[in-house]
Amino acid sequence: MRHVWRAHAMPRVTVVLSGAAASAVVAVVATAAVPSDIANRVKTYKAIPQFVQPGPPIDASKARGKTIFIIPESSSIPFINTIDQSIQKVAKLVGVKTVVYTNQAQPSQWAAGMNQAVAQKPDLIMLQGAPDPRVLQPQLIAAKKAGIPVLVTHFFEESDPMPPNVSALVRVQFNQAARLEADYTIADTGGKANVVIVTSNEVPIAKGMLNAMKQEFAKCGSGCKYTIVNVPIPDWATKIQTEVQSALVKNPAANYVIPFVDGMSQFALAGITAAGKTGKVKIATFNGTPFALKLIQDGNVLAMDVGENLDWLGWADMDQALRLLVGAKPVQSEHTPLRVFDKSNVHQAGTPPKDSTGYGNAYVAAYKKLWGLT
């Protein structure tokens, strides 16, 4: 999943600094056509994803009666809660007990949750969604000394190394999602993408995602340009609209905005509207949340969303968890899927769209077979 730089000439870079955020407008000199790998990748990812077996079969019955202590990123984020619910459902299916530690995304709460988990001595601790293991090293060391394995899910990119004092990861295709966001804009504009990218540099995965986009735009020719706007997460609701509006006023030829994730898209849409660019500028984003997919169905500004199946993520998290619980070797990748939704296939996500819909359900039987349940 690492990125291949395929430029036929060095990029020409113009840097423009404005307001509270720094922006860089880049024109990449290469061929003008849409590269075949970009067009093919978009086409491939529009289809229902196929299950890829992550590793050797295991006997899940050996985990029956064991306990997982789950510390989610936050108890107030629907995305995280939906994955938690899937994990709990699957755990019940295989006879594994779960304890979910309620918190509001405060590092002090994550640390307290780790301390509580170590005191309760579960068979596995799962940091689900974002508790950053790098800020929990004293607690992770305590868990290690107590002989409790720790699994981190949906935080690290597929190519990231293992952090210290962690037993296993369920990595996510963040860079591939970013690549697809860029690819779609390139394909949809016939190799003439002129994009405002909205990122949050403080997020650990942001650098890799941005590099993935840059490398795709380096393939699409002299018609491809992008403006990078950084808005920290606490400022999304107050600054994304104005930053997008400002970027579009300064660059009236822009035809796409790429907010890294769906949570940014509603504010980016407001910025497009405020700039008077409705019908002229589209949005490509990532997560596949129902509200964003509904905007595609409504024919509004949002044109494409790279979706994740949250139920499938729960099964993937439990696959890695079960491997730890039964003493099997953890897998490098769970091959969690992505799907490109646009107006051609978004109806498959439901009307109105629903979480975890539009990805097929073959993965359920596949995991059950992998665990010896069928």
TIFI-631996 format. One record per residue (C-alpha): residue in three letters; x, y, z. Coordinates in steps of 0.25 Angstrom, whole numbers, plus 2048, in hexadecimal, padded with zeros to 3 digits. Last residue first. Example, Ala and Ser with C-alpha at 12.3 -4.5 7.8 and 13.67 -1.06 7.14 Angstrom:
BEGIN
@residuo=ser x=837 y=7FC z=81D
@residuo=ala x=831 y=7EE z=81F
END
This chain:
BEGIN
@residuo=thr x=7B1 y=7A1 z=82B
@residuo=leu x=7B7 y=7A8 z=838
@residuo=gly x=7C5 y=7A4 z=835
@residuo=trp x=7CB y=7B2 z=836
@residuo=leu x=7CE y=7B3 z=827
@residuo=lys x=7C0 y=7AE z=823
@residuo=lys x=7BA y=7B8 z=82C
@residuo=tyr x=7C2 y=7C3 z=826
@residuo=ala x=7BE y=7BF z=818
@residuo=ala x=7B0 y=7BE z=81C
@residuo=val x=7AF y=7CC z=821
@residuo=tyr x=7B9 y=7D1 z=815
@residuo=ala x=7AE y=7CD z=80B
@residuo=asn x=7A5 y=7D9 z=810
@residuo=gly x=7A5 y=7E2 z=804
@residuo=tyr x=7AC y=7F0 z=805
@residuo=gly x=7A0 y=7F9 z=802
@residuo=thr x=79B y=7FB z=811
@residuo=ser x=7A5 y=7FC z=81D
@residuo=asp x=79E y=808 z=822
@residuo=lys x=791 y=80C z=81B
@residuo=pro x=78E y=814 z=80F
@residuo=pro x=77F y=81A z=80D
@residuo=thr x=77D y=812 z=804
@residuo=gly x=787 y=808 z=806
@residuo=ala x=796 y=807 z=803
@residuo=gln x=793 y=800 z=7F6
@residuo=his x=78D y=80D z=7F1
@residuo=val x=79B y=813 z=7F2
@residuo=asn x=79F y=80B z=7E5
@residuo=ser x=7A0 y=815 z=7D9
@residuo=lys x=79E y=821 z=7E1
@residuo=asp x=7AB y=81F z=7E8
@residuo=phe x=7B0 y=815 z=7F2
@residuo=val x=7BE y=810 z=7F2
@residuo=arg x=7C0 y=804 z=7FB
@residuo=leu x=7CB y=801 z=806
@residuo=pro x=7CD y=7F4 z=80C
@residuo=thr x=7D5 y=7EF z=819
@residuo=his x=7E1 y=7E6 z=814
@residuo=glu x=7E3 y=7E1 z=822
@residuo=ser x=7F2 y=7E4 z=821
@residuo=gln x=7FE y=7DF z=828
@residuo=val x=7F8 y=7D3 z=82E
@residuo=pro x=7F9 y=7D0 z=83D
@residuo=lys x=800 y=7C2 z=840
@residuo=ala x=7F6 y=7B9 z=848
@residuo=gly x=7F5 y=7B8 z=857
@residuo=val x=7E6 y=7B6 z=857
@residuo=leu x=7E3 y=7C4 z=85D
@residuo=leu x=7ED y=7CB z=854
@residuo=arg x=7E7 y=7C5 z=847
@residuo=leu x=7D9 y=7C8 z=84D
@residuo=ala x=7DD y=7D7 z=84E
@residuo=gln x=7E2 y=7D7 z=83F
@residuo=asp x=7D5 y=7D1 z=83A
@residuo=met x=7CD y=7D9 z=844
@residuo=asp x=7D2 y=7E6 z=83E
@residuo=ala x=7CF y=7E1 z=830
@residuo=trp x=7C1 y=7DD z=834
@residuo=gly x=7BF y=7EB z=839
@residuo=leu x=7C5 y=7F1 z=82D
@residuo=trp x=7BB y=7E9 z=825
@residuo=asp x=7B0 y=7F0 z=82D
@residuo=leu x=7B6 y=7FE z=82A
@residuo=asn x=7B6 y=7FB z=81B
@residuo=glu x=7BF y=807 z=816
@residuo=gly x=7BB y=810 z=80B
@residuo=val x=7C3 y=819 z=802
@residuo=asp x=7B9 y=824 z=7FE
@residuo=met x=7B7 y=82A z=7F1
@residuo=ala x=7AF y=836 z=7EB
@residuo=leu x=7AB y=83F z=7F7
@residuo=val x=7A5 y=84C z=7F1
@residuo=asn x=797 y=848 z=7F1
@residuo=gly x=790 y=83D z=7E9
@residuo=asp x=788 y=838 z=7F4
@residuo=gln x=78E y=82A z=7F4
@residuo=ile x=79C y=830 z=7F5
@residuo=leu x=797 y=838 z=801
@residuo=lys x=791 y=82B z=807
@residuo=leu x=79F y=825 z=806
@residuo=ala x=7A4 y=830 z=80F
@residuo=phe x=799 y=82E z=819
@residuo=pro x=79B y=81F z=819
@residuo=thr x=7AA y=81F z=81C
@residuo=gly x=7B2 y=81A z=811
@residuo=asn x=7C0 y=81D z=818
@residuo=phe x=7C7 y=826 z=80E
@residuo=thr x=7C5 y=832 z=805
@residuo=ala x=7C3 y=837 z=7F7
@residuo=ile x=7BC y=845 z=7F6
@residuo=lys x=7B8 y=84C z=7E9
@residuo=val x=7B9 y=85A z=7E4
@residuo=lys x=7B1 y=861 z=7D9
@residuo=gly x=7A3 y=85D z=7DD
@residuo=thr x=7A4 y=865 z=7E9
@residuo=lys x=7B0 y=86F z=7E8
@residuo=gly x=7AA y=87C z=7EE
@residuo=ala x=7B5 y=87D z=7F8
@residuo=ala x=7AC y=87B z=803
@residuo=thr x=7A6 y=86E z=7FD
@residuo=ile x=7B4 y=868 z=7FC
@residuo=gly x=7B7 y=86C z=80A
@residuo=ala x=7AB y=866 z=80F
@residuo=leu x=7AE y=859 z=808
@residuo=ala x=7BC y=859 z=80E
@residuo=phe x=7B5 y=85A z=81C
@residuo=gln x=7AC y=84E z=819
@residuo=ser x=7B9 y=847 z=813
@residuo=met x=7C2 y=848 z=81F
@residuo=gly x=7BB y=83C z=827
@residuo=asp x=7BB y=834 z=81A
@residuo=val x=7CA y=833 z=81A
@residuo=phe x=7D6 y=839 z=813
@residuo=pro x=7CF y=845 z=80D
@residuo=ile x=7D1 y=844 z=7FE
@residuo=val x=7CC y=850 z=7F7
@residuo=tyr x=7CA y=84F z=7E8
@residuo=asn x=7C9 y=859 z=7DC
@residuo=ala x=7D2 y=864 z=7DF
@residuo=ala x=7D3 y=86E z=7D3
@residuo=pro x=7CE y=87A z=7DC
@residuo=asn x=7DB y=878 z=7E4
@residuo=lys x=7DC y=884 z=7EE
@residuo=val x=7CD y=883 z=7F0
@residuo=leu x=7CD y=874 z=7F2
@residuo=ala x=7D9 y=875 z=7FC
@residuo=ser x=7D1 y=880 z=804
@residuo=gln x=7C4 y=877 z=804
@residuo=val x=7CC y=86B z=809
@residuo=glu x=7D3 y=873 z=814
@residuo=thr x=7C6 y=879 z=818
@residuo=gln x=7BE y=86C z=819
@residuo=ile x=7C9 y=864 z=81F
@residuo=lys x=7CB y=86F z=82A
@residuo=thr x=7C0 y=86E z=835
@residuo=ala x=7BB y=860 z=835
@residuo=trp x=7C9 y=85A z=831
@residuo=asp x=7D0 y=862 z=83C
@residuo=pro x=7D2 y=857 z=846
@residuo=ile x=7D7 y=84E z=83B
@residuo=pro x=7E3 y=857 z=837
@residuo=val x=7E0 y=85D z=829
@residuo=asn x=7EB y=85C z=81F
@residuo=val x=7E8 y=860 z=810
@residuo=ile x=7F0 y=85A z=805
@residuo=thr x=7ED y=85F z=7F7
@residuo=tyr x=7EE y=856 z=7EB
@residuo=lys x=7F1 y=856 z=7DC
@residuo=cys x=7F0 y=84C z=7D1
@residuo=gly x=7EF y=851 z=7C3
@residuo=ser x=7FE y=84F z=7C1
@residuo=gly x=7FD y=840 z=7C2
@residuo=cys x=7F5 y=835 z=7CA
@residuo=lys x=800 y=82D z=7D0
@residuo=ala x=806 y=837 z=7DA
@residuo=phe x=7F7 y=839 z=7DF
@residuo=glu x=7F8 y=82A z=7E3
@residuo=gln x=805 y=82D z=7EB
@residuo=lys x=7FF y=839 z=7F2
@residuo=met x=7F3 y=831 z=7F6
@residuo=ala x=7FC y=826 z=7FD
@residuo=asn x=805 y=831 z=803
@residuo=leu x=7F8 y=837 z=809
@residuo=met x=7F4 y=82A z=80F
@residuo=gly x=801 y=827 z=815
@residuo=lys x=802 y=835 z=81B
@residuo=ala x=7F4 y=834 z=821
@residuo=ile x=7F6 y=827 z=828
@residuo=pro x=7FB y=82D z=835
@residuo=val x=7F0 y=837 z=836
@residuo=glu x=7F7 y=845 z=839
@residuo=asn x=7F7 y=849 z=82A
@residuo=ser x=7E8 y=84A z=829
@residuo=thr x=7E5 y=84A z=81A
@residuo=val x=7DC y=851 z=810
@residuo=ile x=7E1 y=84F z=802
@residuo=val x=7DC y=859 z=7F8
@residuo=val x=7DC y=853 z=7EA
@residuo=asn x=7DE y=856 z=7DB
@residuo=ala x=7DD y=849 z=7D4
@residuo=lys x=7DF y=84A z=7C5
@residuo=gly x=7E2 y=83B z=7C2
@residuo=gly x=7D4 y=838 z=7BC
@residuo=thr x=7CD y=83F z=7C8
@residuo=asp x=7C7 y=833 z=7CD
@residuo=ala x=7D3 y=82A z=7CC
@residuo=ile x=7DC y=834 z=7D3
@residuo=thr x=7D2 y=837 z=7DE
@residuo=tyr x=7D0 y=828 z=7E0
@residuo=asp x=7DF y=825 z=7E1
@residuo=ala x=7E1 y=830 z=7EC
@residuo=glu x=7D6 y=82A z=7F5
@residuo=leu x=7DB y=81C z=7F1
@residuo=arg x=7E9 y=81F z=7F5
@residuo=ala x=7E4 y=825 z=802
@residuo=ala x=7DC y=818 z=805
@residuo=gln x=7E9 y=810 z=801
@residuo=asn x=7F1 y=818 z=80B
@residuo=phe x=7E7 y=815 z=816
@residuo=gln x=7E6 y=806 z=813
@residuo=val x=7E4 y=802 z=822
@residuo=arg x=7ED y=7FA z=82C
@residuo=val x=7E8 y=7F0 z=836
@residuo=leu x=7F4 y=7F0 z=83F
@residuo=ala x=7FB y=7E6 z=848
@residuo=ser x=802 y=7E4 z=856
@residuo=val x=805 y=7F3 z=859
@residuo=asn x=810 y=7F6 z=863
@residuo=pro x=817 y=7FF z=858
@residuo=pro x=810 y=803 z=84B
@residuo=met x=810 y=7F9 z=83F
@residuo=pro x=814 y=800 z=832
@residuo=asp x=80A y=807 z=829
@residuo=ser x=808 y=802 z=81B
@residuo=glu x=7F9 y=7FE z=81D
@residuo=glu x=7F6 y=80B z=824
@residuo=phe x=7F5 y=80C z=833
@residuo=phe x=7E8 y=810 z=83B
@residuo=his x=7DD y=807 z=837
@residuo=thr x=7E1 y=7FC z=842
@residuo=val x=7EB y=7FB z=84D
@residuo=leu x=7EC y=7ED z=854
@residuo=val x=7F2 y=7EC z=862
@residuo=pro x=7F7 y=7DE z=868
@residuo=ile x=7F5 y=7DD z=877
@residuo=gly x=801 y=7D6 z=87E
@residuo=ala x=801 y=7DF z=88A
@residuo=lys x=80F y=7E5 z=886
@residuo=lys x=809 y=7E8 z=878
@residuo=ala x=7FD y=7EF z=87E
@residuo=ala x=806 y=7F7 z=887
@residuo=ile x=80F y=7FB z=87B
@residuo=leu x=803 y=7FF z=873
@residuo=gln x=7FE y=808 z=87F
@residuo=pro x=80C y=80F z=87F
@residuo=gln x=80C y=810 z=870
@residuo=leu x=7FE y=816 z=86F
@residuo=val x=801 y=822 z=866
@residuo=arg x=808 y=81A z=85B
@residuo=pro x=7FC y=810 z=85C
@residuo=asp x=7F3 y=81B z=856
@residuo=pro x=7E5 y=818 z=85A
@residuo=ala x=7DF y=818 z=84C
@residuo=gly x=7D5 y=80F z=847
@residuo=gln x=7D4 y=803 z=851
@residuo=leu x=7E0 y=801 z=85B
@residuo=met x=7DD y=7F2 z=85E
@residuo=ile x=7E2 y=7EC z=86B
@residuo=leu x=7E2 y=7DD z=86B
@residuo=asp x=7E0 y=7D1 z=875
@residuo=pro x=7DB y=7DB z=87F
@residuo=lys x=7E2 y=7DE z=88C
@residuo=gln x=7D9 y=7E7 z=893
@residuo=ala x=7E4 y=7F0 z=899
@residuo=val x=7EB y=7F0 z=88B
@residuo=ala x=7DD y=7F5 z=885
@residuo=gln x=7DB y=800 z=890
@residuo=asn x=7E9 y=805 z=88D
@residuo=met x=7E7 y=805 z=87E
@residuo=gly x=7D9 y=80C z=880
@residuo=ala x=7E0 y=817 z=889
@residuo=ala x=7EA y=819 z=87E
@residuo=trp x=7DF y=81A z=874
@residuo=gln x=7D8 y=824 z=87D
@residuo=ser x=7E5 y=82D z=87E
@residuo=pro x=7E6 y=82C z=86F
@residuo=gln x=7D8 y=832 z=86E
@residuo=ala x=7CF y=82C z=863
@residuo=gln x=7C2 y=82D z=86B
@residuo=asn x=7C2 y=820 z=872
@residuo=thr x=7BA y=813 z=875
@residuo=tyr x=7C3 y=807 z=876
@residuo=val x=7BC y=7FB z=86F
@residuo=val x=7BD y=7ED z=875
@residuo=thr x=7BC y=7E1 z=86C
@residuo=lys x=7BA y=7D2 z=86F
@residuo=val x=7BD y=7C8 z=864
@residuo=gly x=7B4 y=7BD z=860
@residuo=val x=7B6 y=7BD z=851
@residuo=leu x=7A9 y=7C3 z=84E
@residuo=lys x=7AA y=7CD z=85A
@residuo=ala x=7B7 y=7D2 z=854
@residuo=val x=7B1 y=7D4 z=847
@residuo=lys x=7A6 y=7DD z=84D
@residuo=gln x=7B0 y=7E4 z=856
@residuo=ile x=7B9 y=7E7 z=84A
@residuo=ser x=7AD y=7EC z=842
@residuo=gln x=7A8 y=7F5 z=84D
@residuo=asp x=7B6 y=7FB z=84F
@residuo=ile x=7B7 y=7FE z=840
@residuo=thr x=7AA y=806 z=840
@residuo=asn x=7AF y=80D z=84D
@residuo=ile x=7BB y=812 z=846
@residuo=phe x=7B4 y=818 z=83A
@residuo=pro x=7A9 y=81D z=843
@residuo=ile x=7B4 y=825 z=84B
@residuo=ser x=7AF y=828 z=859
@residuo=ser x=7B6 y=81C z=860
@residuo=ser x=7C3 y=821 z=85C
@residuo=glu x=7D0 y=81A z=857
@residuo=pro x=7CB y=80D z=85C
@residuo=ile x=7D1 y=805 z=868
@residuo=ile x=7CD y=7F7 z=867
@residuo=phe x=7D0 y=7EC z=872
@residuo=ile x=7CF y=7DF z=86B
@residuo=thr x=7CB y=7D3 z=873
@residuo=lys x=7CD y=7C4 z=872
@residuo=gly x=7C1 y=7BA z=873
@residuo=arg x=7C3 y=7B4 z=865
@residuo=ala x=7D1 y=7B7 z=85F
@residuo=lys x=7D4 y=7A8 z=85C
@residuo=ser x=7C7 y=7A7 z=854
@residuo=ala x=7CD y=7B1 z=84A
@residuo=asp x=7D6 y=7A6 z=844
@residuo=ile x=7DE y=7AE z=83A
@residuo=pro x=7E0 y=7AD z=82B
@residuo=pro x=7EC y=7B3 z=825
@residuo=gly x=7ED y=7C2 z=821
@residuo=pro x=7E6 y=7CE z=81C
@residuo=gln x=7DD y=7C7 z=812
@residuo=val x=7D9 y=7D2 z=808
@residuo=phe x=7CA y=7D4 z=807
@residuo=gln x=7C6 y=7DB z=7FA
@residuo=pro x=7C1 y=7E9 z=7FA
@residuo=ile x=7B4 y=7ED z=7F2
@residuo=ala x=7B8 y=7F5 z=7E6
@residuo=lys x=7BC y=803 z=7E5
@residuo=tyr x=7CA y=800 z=7EA
@residuo=thr x=7CD y=7F9 z=7DC
@residuo=lys x=7C8 y=805 z=7D4
@residuo=val x=7D0 y=80F z=7DC
@residuo=arg x=7DC y=806 z=7DB
@residuo=asn x=7DB y=805 z=7CC
@residuo=ala x=7DA y=813 z=7C9
@residuo=ile x=7E6 y=816 z=7D2
@residuo=asp x=7EF y=80B z=7CC
@residuo=ser x=7EB y=80F z=7BE
@residuo=pro x=7F1 y=81D z=7C0
@residuo=val x=7E7 y=828 z=7BD
@residuo=ala x=7ED y=830 z=7B2
@residuo=ala x=7F5 y=83D z=7B3
@residuo=thr x=803 y=837 z=7B4
@residuo=ala x=80C y=83D z=7BE
@residuo=val x=80E y=84B z=7C5
@residuo=val x=809 y=84C z=7D3
@residuo=ala x=802 y=859 z=7D6
@residuo=val x=803 y=85C z=7E5
@residuo=val x=7FC y=866 z=7ED
@residuo=ala x=800 y=866 z=7FC
@residuo=ser x=7F8 y=86C z=807
@residuo=ala x=7FB y=870 z=815
@residuo=ala x=7F0 y=872 z=81F
@residuo=ala x=7ED y=87E z=828
@residuo=gly x=7EB y=888 z=81C
@residuo=ser x=7F3 y=886 z=810
@residuo=leu x=800 y=880 z=80B
@residuo=val x=802 y=87C z=7FC
@residuo=val x=80D y=872 z=7F7
@residuo=thr x=80F y=870 z=7E9
@residuo=val x=815 y=862 z=7E5
@residuo=arg x=818 y=85D z=7D7
@residuo=pro x=81A y=84E z=7D8
@residuo=met x=826 y=847 z=7D3
@residuo=ala x=824 y=840 z=7C6
@residuo=his x=81E y=833 z=7C1
@residuo=ala x=817 y=830 z=7CF
@residuo=arg x=814 y=822 z=7D3
@residuo=trp x=816 y=822 z=7E2
@residuo=val x=811 y=814 z=7E7
@residuo=his x=80B y=814 z=7F5
@residuo=arg x=80C y=809 z=7FF
@residuo=met x=800 y=800 z=800
END
